[in-house]
Amino acid sequence: MNTVQPPIIQPPLIREKLRREAELAAVIGEQLEKRGFAPMGTDPLKDATVHIFARYCELLIERLNRVPQSYHGAFLRMLGATPAPAIPAWVPLTFTPVKSTQNFTAIVPRSTQVSAPAEDKSDPLVIFETIKDLTLVQAELKRAIAVNTYQLIRADVNSILSTEAAASSTEPAPLADAIPLERVIDIGQPAIIGVPKLTRLRLKLELDRPVSLPSGCKIEWGIPSEADFMPLMPELDSTAGLTQSGELVFAPPEKWPSRTIASETMPWLTCRLRSTALLPFAPDQNKAYSALINRIEVLGYRSLDAVPPTGAFYNGVSLDVSRDFFPLGERPRFGDVFYLLSEIFAAPGTKIVLDIKLTNPSGAMESPIPPVSKKGNPRLRWDIHTASGWVALDCTDGTLSLTQDGSLEFQVPEDAKPTMLNGIDGGWIRARLIGGSYAAEETPANYISLPPMSPPAIAAMHLISIQELGPMPPECLIVESDLAYRKMDAVKPFNPFPAPAEEGFMLYLGLSSLRGASALDGQTLSLYFLPWNGGRRVFREEEISFKETAMPRWQVLTASGWRDCKVNDTTRGSRRPGIIEVQLPDGLSKWQDSILDPERQFFWLRIVRNAGNTDQPYYPRRLLLNTVLAAQTLRLTDELLGSSNGRPQQIFYTLRKPVIGSATLQVREPVTKTDEQTGSGFETTRHSPGAINVARAPGNEEWISWSEVEDFSASDSHSRHYILDRLTGSVRFGDGVNGRIPPSGANNIRLHEYHTGGGIRGNRPVATVTQLHTTIPYVESVINHEPAASGQDQEDFDSLNRGAVTFLRHRDRAVGIDDYADLANKASPEVARAKCVPACHVQGTLGTESKLGSVCVIVVPKSNQVSNHVSDEMRPQPSFDLLKNVKEFLDHRRPIGVDLTMLGPEYVSIGVTAELAWARDQSTADALAECEKRLNRFLHPITGGPDGLGWEFGQRPHASDFYPLLGGIEGLGYIRALEVRYEEERPGLLAAGSFLICPGRHEIRIC
């Protein structure tokens, strides 16, 4: 019989044992007294002997009571039911190199030890060891931009680079705050666009052919500034939204702001192609604008300030235009000329309005002089001086030959030219009387020789000029696409809205380095990638086909453009947490004319994922540079196990247990002359897993590596095989028939390398694994930005005993649905409940159609492992690591060909609406809080229920269950009304039956 371990001594236990031993001693003393011995209390020696005998009787009874348990344990061992071994915790450790402009190489070697304090200060430190070498890069991740070219959106996701505590699983999606990914054309012509007093802007566009806009897109014109974008609606658009050749006319703002685009600072007119709605995650082939713009012309009209003419003459007589004057004299005659001087009269293309106000307009009732006469039908001709001399001016005379107030409107000819007149050089126009007269309306009866005149007199004149600018081609033409500016040649055809060069989901990462490109060229980036799973709570490796087209591509920007990088990806295509190693090529360059980085501060990486066979972008929830995984293990080397005596079936034991992971066992063996000639010294048999590793030992001996096997069934007498029991640390060799016997020798068996450790004590929170055990050159600090997780203790006897009955059914193999659930419960002590269902029952959760041979295991943890929010404690969800561990456990026990998916549970919230009648003499203080507390405790999925053991999948409480629950509250009179409400996480969940209940929102009214 096995030795019974002494019980833990506690004060209540001591009192109980003493009470039982005293009762037993009293019974023995009474029996002895009947047989003639002295009564108790009279003979001290006899009393001491009685108490000693009673103590041994108690020990015998205790051990006899443990016989069934001992036999039960032996029965379990006979069946092969062994406790699950301890599992080490894993943690990503981020190392920070010293900041310096000097060139150095910082390497964190494999098995570097970093510790965290234990929860109990009296316990030893929790030690973690890195699993591989890490070369630190002198750079930092500073920018992160997520892009979806299917929906044409992008978002700033710098939060994934944060070193603060990780956000909860309920955080919004990476593109929740996305902005449109615009395709833009910027038109710059500072000679026209943005000039002062611009009244109209015309744009002439010539397309190579009529086109249709991409589906779900529209054209938007506007004015960009450093702070915002101001829409500018065209007054006229004969291009029909840039689908055909035509013109656009705009009314410019009073002030046109300037902006720097691609190192060019000027006022810009911008046209952008924008999505009108967010499209689903699916490639849209009709997103390309297929036409080319052959020609763009810019025209503008500028209004100048109203000013009086610079000068005026009547024939050769100078006139003062600042007061009333007669432009043709007091008695105009045929051929008399009125000259006007202004520099704008020599400005070709200028539209001019000459506003004239007469002192004596025709028909005026109140005039200081007689109104101008129309009786003689006067006719004036307006001329302008050009390179060909004086020519007739094509104008509209609203004054009707200076007989009424009005304006003269005309456009300065293209060949207008200044001239010298009356000693003044400038632009001139003139008005000549070419017919009729300004004879008075009424002729006095007593006039003698000359008839009376009523000539025009001008009170005021103002020039209003509208200058036509252009047409001109754009001075600067820039197309914004693929997050970069591209300068175009305005005289060559171009596509204003090219399709994205890469289709899919992208993540742009900006790297900053004090040493520039020399710190990154040829280096390998070690990044920890924690995926954002979109709240799917799914872990399914079978969905990954590992085709090259479905895997993400890592690219870096060099002087020759974007180049693919060599990648060592342990995240299964960014689908699970892990380390991604990216090897950078030489020749890195900063992004010229970048929209994301106009000041060229960073070196840029990007992850490109085409849609392929997945509908998920797999953006990270966290991305950490200079990070390596570390395990809660202790690496031991060259541990001597003992000396072989040459006998069969020898067993040796390790100093530490359990043994975690792989182990390398070596035996020191003599080398013969024949062995030396063959090189390795030994002949490899067909049972050997491969070549034999040899290490030199003193003398004519060598350390030979032996191979671990599960059993000796396939081993012959020459096979260097051994069996390792990781739980007990025992190493067993063969008997010479099945498995070779190690040769005799002193201290000739050793474990060259193995690891030990594990346990739940390794699950440490964020920022606790920070203590380096050795100094590493150029390393400033180390920290864990993610909690250490996945650590599990060895399975205890109670757990093993609970699984004994199910073991007899499944025999450690998953065949039926109950087998999957039972084995999932056995996989980890963190699993509170598990259920196996066909994939079709949870098709809404998977988001894909189920297929034959697909099963799902729903895992419920004992506590919420993905959020610290109080509200989430009522809806426990497993961590990604727990799902991974359970799946790996089941993968070794499920049939080949079965697609296994791990899921977190789905919940149906149960809310109670109740109306309670309270006793009049009882206080209602804290009554509502007590009601909600009882309801939430009763509805908790793990610890609720009538017996406090939680609720089974698909189990729902009845309304009658709540009456005694609430009826036990002190002060309650009776329950007037009670209603139970159900709220599904997704439609059809109640019918599927694969749900757990949880507390919802309660409405309690006390009256």
Secondary structure as UniProt FT lines:
FT   HELIX           11..34
FT   TURN            35..36
FT   TURN            40..42
FT   HELIX           44..65
FT   HELIX           67..79
FT   STRAND          90..97
FT   STRAND          107..108
FT   TURN            110..111
FT   STRAND          113..116
FT   TURN            121..122
FT   STRAND          126..130
FT   STRAND          134..135
FT   STRAND          140..148
FT   TURN            149..152
FT   STRAND          153..156
FT   HELIX           158..161
FT   TURN            169..170
FT   TURN            174..177
FT   STRAND          179..180
FT   STRAND          183..188
FT   TURN            190..194
FT   TURN            196..197
FT   STRAND          198..207
FT   TURN            215..216
FT   STRAND          217..224
FT   STRAND          229..231
FT   STRAND          236..237
FT   TURN            238..243
FT   STRAND          246..250
FT   STRAND          258..261
FT   TURN            262..263
FT   STRAND          264..267
FT   STRAND          269..275
FT   TURN            285..286
FT   STRAND          293..303
FT   STRAND          311..314
FT   TURN            315..316
FT   STRAND          317..319
FT   TURN            321..322
FT   TURN            327..328
FT   TURN            334..335
FT   STRAND          337..341
FT   HELIX           343..346
FT   TURN            348..349
FT   STRAND          350..358
FT   TURN            362..363
FT   TURN            375..376
FT   STRAND          379..386
FT   TURN            387..388
FT   STRAND          389..392
FT   STRAND          395..397
FT   TURN            398..403
FT   STRAND          406..411
FT   TURN            414..415
FT   STRAND          419..421
FT   TURN            422..423
FT   STRAND          424..426
FT   STRAND          428..435
FT   TURN            445..446
FT   STRAND          458..472
FT   STRAND          476..481
FT   TURN            482..483
FT   STRAND          484..488
FT   TURN            490..491
FT   STRAND          505..512
FT   TURN            514..515
FT   HELIX           516..519
FT   TURN            520..522
FT   STRAND          524..531
FT   TURN            534..535
FT   STRAND          538..539
FT   TURN            542..543
FT   TURN            548..550
FT   STRAND          553..558
FT   TURN            559..560
FT   STRAND          561..564
FT   STRAND          566..569
FT   TURN            572..575
FT   STRAND          578..583
FT   TURN            592..593
FT   TURN            598..599
FT   STRAND          603..609
FT   TURN            612..613
FT   STRAND          620..625
FT   STRAND          627..631
FT   STRAND          633..644
FT   STRAND          651..653
FT   STRAND          659..670
FT   HELIX           673..678
FT   TURN            686..687
FT   STRAND          694..696
FT   STRAND          701..708
FT   TURN            713..714
FT   TURN            717..718
FT   STRAND          721..725
FT   TURN            726..729
FT   STRAND          730..733
FT   STRAND          745..757
FT   HELIX           760..762
FT   TURN            766..767
FT   STRAND          771..772
FT   TURN            777..778
FT   STRAND          779..783
FT   HELIX           797..802
FT   HELIX           804..810
FT   TURN            811..812
FT   HELIX           817..827
FT   TURN            829..830
FT   STRAND          831..838
FT   HELIX           839..842
FT   HELIX           843..846
FT   TURN            852..853
FT   STRAND          854..861
FT   HELIX           871..874
FT   HELIX           880..891
FT   TURN            892..893
FT   TURN            896..897
FT   STRAND          899..903
FT   STRAND          906..918
FT   TURN            920..921
FT   TURN            925..926
FT   HELIX           927..939
FT   TURN            941..943
FT   TURN            946..947
FT   TURN            953..954
FT   HELIX           959..961
FT   HELIX           962..967
FT   TURN            970..971
FT   STRAND          972..984
FT   TURN            987..988
FT   HELIX           989..992
FT   STRAND          995..999
FT   STRAND          1003..1006
//
